[in-house]
Amino acid sequence: MIQAAHIVENANPDVIDINYGCPVAKVACRMAGAGLLQDVPKMVELTAAVVKSTSKPVTVKTRLGWDDNTINIVEVAERLQDIGIQALTIHARTRKQMYKGEADWSWIAKVKENPRMTIPIFGNGDVDSPEKALEYRNRYGVDGIMIGRAAIGYPWVFREIKHYFATGELMAPPTTEERVEAARQHLRHSIEWKGEKLGVVEMRRHYTNYFKGFHSIKPYRSRLVEEYSPSVLYSILDEIMEVYGELELT
Ligand SMILES: Cc1cc2nc3c(=O)[nH]c(=O)nc-3n(C[C@H](O)[C@H](O)[C@H](O)COP(=O)(O)O)c2cc1C
C-alpha cells in the first residue's frame, strides 16, 4: 500500500482515496477491498501506513460491513478518522449485498450523528435523480453524495443535481447533439486508452445508456455493437445525429 501510494503520488492527485468497498470475490475474498471490513485492525494499520507515507490527504471509501450480522461502519468510521483520514465515503450496502437490494442510508445517518465524527461523510448508493439527491442529503445529513451507476452513459446527472440544488428547478435534459457527441467522445477515448479492438468492444455496453429514450434506436444500436471499424462507427453516430437531431426525445 505504501508503494502504491508513492506510485500514484507521481500523478500529483489532490487526494489518495483507498477503496475498501470492492465486493467482487477475487478482491474481497483475498483480504482486499471490502474484505478488510472483516479485519478492522488490519484496515486501520494499512490506512495508517499510507497516511504516514504521503503528504497527500488520504480518504477512504467503504461499505456498511461484511454482511447484515456484522455491520461495523460506525466503529470503522471512528477508527479511520482517529488515524488521520480526511473524508469517508460510505456505500450503504454490505459486501454480501453486492449491488442488490436497497442501500440502507440510515447507517450513514448513524455515522453522521456520532458526536465524535468531524471529517466529511459522503453518502453513496442508489441516488439517480436530482429529487432523490436532495431528499437524501436532507434526510441523512451527509456532507456530499457520490454517484455511480446513474452516471454511466448519463454524465449529465451531475449538472442536473447541481442545478436543482441551486435553483429548485429541474433543468432540461441533454440535447440529442450532446448525447451523440458524448458517445463519440467516449468511443474516441476508449480507443485511445485501450487500443482499437478492445476500445471498440468495451464501448458496446454503453450505447444503450447514451441513447435511452431514442425511439426505434434498436437497428442503429445493433449496428453499433456489431461493428469493429472506428470510422464506420463514427459514421453510424453521424447518421443517428442526422435522424434524431430534429426529434423531441422522450
Ligand atoms: C461496473 C461498476 C464498477 C465499479 N467500480 C468501482 C471502482 O472501481 N471503485 C469504487 O470505489 N467503486 C466502484 N463501483 C461502485 C460504485 O462506485 C458505487 O459505490 C456503487 O455502484 C453504488 O452507488 P450507485 O448506486 O450510485 O451506483 C463500481 C460499480 C459498478 C456498477
Ligand as a Chemical Component Dictionary entry (heavy atoms), coordinates in Angstrom:
data_LIG
# 
_chem_comp.id                   LIG 
_chem_comp.type                 NON-POLYMER 
_chem_comp.pdbx_formal_charge   0 
_chem_comp.three_letter_code    LIG 
# 
loop_
_chem_comp_atom.comp_id 
_chem_comp_atom.atom_id 
_chem_comp_atom.alt_atom_id 
_chem_comp_atom.type_symbol 
_chem_comp_atom.charge 
_chem_comp_atom.model_Cartn_x 
_chem_comp_atom.model_Cartn_y 
_chem_comp_atom.model_Cartn_z 
_chem_comp_atom.pdbx_ordinal 
LIG C1  C1  C 0 -19.450 -1.561 -13.097 1  
LIG C2  C2  C 0 -19.110 -0.938 -11.766 2  
LIG C3  C3  C 0 -17.769 -0.687 -11.450 3  
LIG C4  C4  C 0 -17.427 -0.110 -10.236 4  
LIG N1  N1  N 0 -16.104 0.172  -9.968  5  
LIG C5  C5  C 0 -15.773 0.806  -8.819  6  
LIG C6  C6  C 0 -14.424 1.173  -8.551  7  
LIG O1  O1  O 0 -13.512 0.898  -9.340  8  
LIG N2  N2  N 0 -14.155 1.830  -7.395  9  
LIG C7  C7  C 0 -15.154 2.152  -6.496  10 
LIG O2  O2  O 0 -14.876 2.774  -5.467  11 
LIG N3  N3  N 0 -16.428 1.793  -6.729  12 
LIG C8  C8  C 0 -16.756 1.146  -7.850  13 
LIG N4  N4  N 0 -18.059 0.807  -8.089  14 
LIG C9  C9  C 0 -19.076 1.074  -7.061  15 
LIG C10 C10 C 0 -19.732 2.433  -7.242  16 
LIG O3  O3  O 0 -18.766 3.457  -7.117  17 
LIG C11 C11 C 0 -20.800 2.666  -6.184  18 
LIG O4  O4  O 0 -20.232 2.564  -4.903  19 
LIG C12 C12 C 0 -21.965 1.694  -6.272  20 
LIG O5  O5  O 0 -22.298 1.416  -7.621  21 
LIG C13 C13 C 0 -23.195 2.222  -5.527  22 
LIG O6  O6  O 0 -23.548 3.509  -5.958  23 
LIG P1  P1  P 0 -24.687 3.772  -7.076  24 
LIG O7  O7  O 0 -25.966 3.201  -6.539  25 
LIG O8  O8  O 0 -24.703 5.280  -7.222  26 
LIG O9  O9  O 0 -24.249 3.065  -8.316  27 
LIG C14 C14 C 0 -18.430 0.211  -9.294  28 
LIG C15 C15 C 0 -19.777 -0.057 -9.601  29 
LIG C16 C16 C 0 -20.130 -0.636 -10.813 30 
LIG C17 C17 C 0 -21.589 -0.905 -11.103 31 
# 
loop_
_chem_comp_bond.comp_id 
_chem_comp_bond.atom_id_1 
_chem_comp_bond.atom_id_2 
_chem_comp_bond.value_order 
_chem_comp_bond.pdbx_ordinal 
LIG C1  C2  SING 1  
LIG C2  C3  SING 2  
LIG C2  C16 DOUB 3  
LIG C3  C4  DOUB 4  
LIG C4  N1  SING 5  
LIG C4  C14 SING 6  
LIG N1  C5  DOUB 7  
LIG C5  C6  SING 8  
LIG C5  C8  SING 9  
LIG C6  O1  DOUB 10 
LIG C6  N2  SING 11 
LIG N2  C7  SING 12 
LIG C7  O2  DOUB 13 
LIG C7  N3  SING 14 
LIG N3  C8  DOUB 15 
LIG C8  N4  SING 16 
LIG N4  C9  SING 17 
LIG N4  C14 SING 18 
LIG C9  C10 SING 19 
LIG C10 O3  SING 20 
LIG C10 C11 SING 21 
LIG C11 O4  SING 22 
LIG C11 C12 SING 23 
LIG C12 O5  SING 24 
LIG C12 C13 SING 25 
LIG C13 O6  SING 26 
LIG O6  P1  SING 27 
LIG P1  O7  DOUB 28 
LIG P1  O8  SING 29 
LIG P1  O9  SING 30 
LIG C14 C15 DOUB 31 
LIG C15 C16 SING 32 
LIG C16 C17 SING 33 
# 
